[in-house]
């Protein structure tokens, strides 16, 4: 495996997917409201539905096949629900119609492990389904978030790396048809308030480019780069990203069986980041498309192209989902 960074190698776990499956869609308003809440608070927002949720519900069945890495952005939620015990993970993912997660403040692990971040997940539950934290947690809840009880639990999730056994703390609440889980109490309170606000909070911030196109896809990630306050640019996947870079978009196009990357630069003709983030030459070259300062790269996930795994490793690192191996 090639090394993409100096020192420890940072990669993410993705493979190739060889079939297409339909998925049930949450309502457009529910998706937009959850996405808008996360875009206001987090740097990278990821979305998944359908077959990805099936795989998260029971990873042992191998529903995703060689593309199991599409669940990578949701690893903290998956581990947190497993720590609850019993069938919490299977019940929650089985009740979900769609899943979003927001991440920010990326830090390297101590030793080997996944890049850690502040995060908050939102599960949009199917109508008529049930999930109750009281089935798994005994005792009193914390003060409420937007009128709903907040529950907390802890356990070893490997959040801080192999050399740091500090247990992770999880906070969860169920409000309307949204199930929220975060590693930060403040974030879960703010997100809950956004989701229950009486006014229409489903408007996506105007800074989010190409939302209408992105919202047509069943699996996507959108990173709106924050260039200030970055503690570790390598862990954040930003060590080759110039200050002129605004955002990175990743989407799965099931129809064409391709992964699509779009890079947004605020300066037209800025070849810095499109060239530098592909210094290894593994990704297909970014080409100018769709207007000024927009570059696109895409590649097949049907197994017909070489280096699919390596290309996806780079993509996930850029989105903030790297792993030190």
N, C-alpha and C positions, 0 to 999 in steps of 0.2 A: 504494500500500500504506500502510496506516495505521501510525503509529509507536506502539509499545506501551510504550516506555521513553524517558526523556529521553536526549539525546545520540545515540549510535549506536543504530540500530534493531536489536533482537534478535528474530529469528524462527527457525523451524525448518521443514524441508522436508517437508510432507505434502500429500496431495491427496485425491481421492475415489476410492472403489473400487466397481466396478460389477458384480462377480460373486462368487460364493461357490465355494470349492474345498475338498474334503476334505483332511485332512492325517493323516499317520501320527503316532501318539503314542508318546513314550518312556514307559517304565513309570512308574507313579505313584511308586514308591519312588525311582527315579532322579531324577525331577523334584523330588520333595520334598527329597531329600538335597542336591542342588545348590542349590536355593532356600534351604534352611536355612543352608547354609554362607555364602552371600552375604548373607542377611539379618543374620547375626551381625556382618558386617564393613562393610557398605555402607549408604548412605542410600536410594538408589533401586535397585531390582532390576527388570529387564525380561526378558520371556520371549517367544520366538517359535518357531513350528514350521511345517511344511508349506510353503505357497506363498511365505512370506517367505524361507525357506531356499533355495527354488528360485531366487528372484530374486537373492539374495546370491551364489549359485553362478555365475550368468551374468547380470549386470545388463543386458547389451546386448540380451537377448531381450525385455526389458520385461514380464516375467511379471506384475509387480504392476500394470501399467498406470499409471493416474493416482494410485495409492496407494503409489508407490515410497518415500514418506517413512516408511513403517513400518519401514524398515531403519535409520533415523536413529540409534537407540540403539546400533547395532552398527558404527558407522562406523570406530571406531579398530581393531577387530578386522579388519574388511574391508581397510583400508589396510595394516595390519601383515602380513597374509598375502600381499597383493599384492607388498609389498616383498621378501618371500622369493624371489619370482621364479618362473619356470617356470609350473606349473599348481597351485601351492600353494593358492591361494584356491579354485579350482574343486574341487580334490580334497578339501579340508577340508569345505567347505560341502556338497559332494555326499555325503560320508560321514556328515554329521550328521543326527540324528533330531530334535534339539531344541537350542535355544541360549538361554543366559541370560547377562546381564551385570550386574555391580554397579558403581555409580559413587558417588563422594563427593568432598568438598573441591573445590567448583566455583570456577574462576578465569576471568576474562575474558581473551581473547586480546589480543595486542599488534596493534592495527589490526583489520582484518576477520578473520573466521574463526569457528569453532565454539568454544563454551565448552569448556574442558578440565577434566579431572578425574582423580583416581586411579580406576583401573578394573581389573576382572578379568572375563574372559569364560570361560564353561564351555560347551563343545560336548559334547553327549551323542551318542556315535557309534553308528551302527547295528551290530548284530551282524554279524560277518564282514567288516567294512570295515577298511581299513588307512590309516594316516597315519604317516609317520616323518620327524621333523625332520632326520635325517641325510641325507635325499634332497636337502635344500636348504641345509644349513649344514655347512661343513667345518671341522674343528678339534675342540677339546675343549669339553665341556659344563662348566657351573658345578657347584658342589656340589649334591647331590641334594635334592629336595623329597619327603619321605615315601618315600624309596628310589628315586625316579625322577630321571633326568637332567634338568637344566634348561638350555635353550638360550637364547642371547640373540643379537639382531641389531639393527641400527639403520638408519635411513633417514629421509628427509624426508617427514613425514606431514602437515605443516601444523598440528601439535598446538598450537603456541604462538602462532599468528597469522601474518598475512602479513608483519609487520614483524620477526619473530624467526625466523631460519632454523635455529635449533637443531634438530639431528636428534632424532628420537624413539628411545627404547630400548624394545625389546620383549623379554619373557621368556616362554618357552613350555615346557610339559611335557606328556607323555602318560602318564596313570596310570589303570589299569583301563580303562574305556571312556570316560573323560573326557579331552578335549583342553583345556588351559588356556592362555590368553594374557593377559598383564597388562603394565602399564607400571611395576609396582612389584614388586621381587623378594620383599620381605617378604610381600606379600599373596598371591602365588602359593604361597609355602611354607605359609602358614597354611591356605589353602583346600585345598591338596593333603592336608595332615594331617587336616583335617576329613573329607574324602571317603574317606580310607582308614582312619579310626578303626575299631577292632574292635566298638565298641558301636553302637547304633542312633542315628545322627545325622540321621535323616530327619524328626525332629519340628520343625515350624515354630514359632518363638518365639510365645508366647501373645500378645505385643503386636501381632502381625500380624492385623488384623481381617478377617473375611469370607474367610479362606483357602479354605474349601471351595467357596465360590461362585467365587472368582477362579481356582481350579485347574481349573475346567471350561472355561476359555477358552483358545484357541490363541495369542492375542497379548495381553499385558498388561504393565503397569508398576505398581509399588507404591513410593511414596515415604513413608518414615517420617521426618518432619522432625527434623533436629538443629538446635536453636535456639542452641547455644553454639559459639563458635569459627568463626563464619561470616565469611570474609574479605571477600566481595563479595556483598551481598544481591541485587543486580540480576543478576549473572551466575548466582547460585544460583537465580534465579526465586522469591525469597522477599521481595521488597520490599513486597509487599502481604499477606504472610502473618503473622497475629498469633501470639503465643506460645501461645495456647490451641489452636492447630491441631496435631493429632497426625499425620495422614497424608492422602495423596491417592492414590486408586486410579484407574487407567485400564484399560479392557478393551474389546476388540472383540467385539461380539455379532453373529456372522455370521447367525444365524437371523433376527433382526429388522433386520439391516443398520444397526445403530446403534453409535455410540461412547458409552460410559458412563463418567461420572466420579462418584466418591464421595469426599466430603470428611468427615474425622472430626475433630470438635472435642471437647475434654475438658470443655467447659462447655455444658450444655444451653441452647439459646436464644441462643448466641453467633452473632449475625448479622454480626460484623465481617468475618472472612475470606470467607465465602460472597458477601458483597456487594462487598468491596474487590477481590478478584481478578477480578471481572467488572465493574470500573468502566467499561470501554468499552461494556458492554451487548451485546457480540458473542456471548458464550456464552449459551445458554438459562439462565434463572434457576435457581439451586440451590434445591431444595425439600427440606424436612425429610422423611426417609423412614426406614424400618427401625429406628426407635428413637431414643433421645435422642442429640442431638449429631451426627447423621448427615445429610448433605445430598447430594442427587443431581442431576446435570444430564446430559442425553443428547441426541444429535442424529444425524440420518440421514447416511449417507455414500453414498447412492445418487444424489446430484446433484439431488434434488428440493427441497432447502433452499438458501437463499442463505447466503453467507459461510462455507461449509464450510472452505475453506482457511484463512481468518483464524481461525476457531475452533480449528482444529488447531494453528496457530502458537502460540496462547496455551497450549494444553494442553502442548505439548512444552516450552515455556519453563518452565512450572510444574514439570515433572518434572526439569529441569536439563539439557535438551538444546537450548539456545538457540543461535542463530547471529547474530553481529554483521555486519550488512550496511550 
